[in-house]
Structures are given as structure tokens and as C-alpha cells.
């Protein structure tokens, strides 16, 4: 009987987590990014205040838990199918 590869699932989930942080940070900071391209760079604290709100953190953690659970159940189903 094969075992679930938790290390692979954790690495894949971590990569998805980092990608979500990058995307959310970019989307929420887009006006500041556009300003900085024209030479008016707002302070970094301003960027963080508008990017990492409690609602965004809850969203990131919720999707991370979903991705971990989905990968875990998919791998268990695959192992079950190969054993039958």
C-alpha cells in the first residue's frame, strides 16, 4: 500500500500560498505601483496598509487550507484507484 506524500503536498501548497500573496499584493497595490512608475513613490508602510488587510489574510488562509485539502484528497483517491 502506498502512502500519501505529505512533503510534496506541503511544497505545492506553499508555492500556491506564495503566488496568492504576490497576486493579492500586486492587485491591491496597483495604484501605488502606477504612481511609483511615474516617480511618485509612496512610503512602504502605505503599501502594506492597503495590501494586507484582515479580510485578505483570511482569504489567503482559507484558500491555502482548501488547496491543501484538495491535493490531499486527490492523492488519496489516486492511491485508492491504483490499489484497486
Secondary structure, DSSP 8 states (H G I E B T S, - for coil): -----HHHHHHHHHHHHHHHHHHHHHHHTHHHHHHHHTT----HHHHHHHH--HHHHHHHHHHHHHHHHHHHHHHHHHHHHHH-
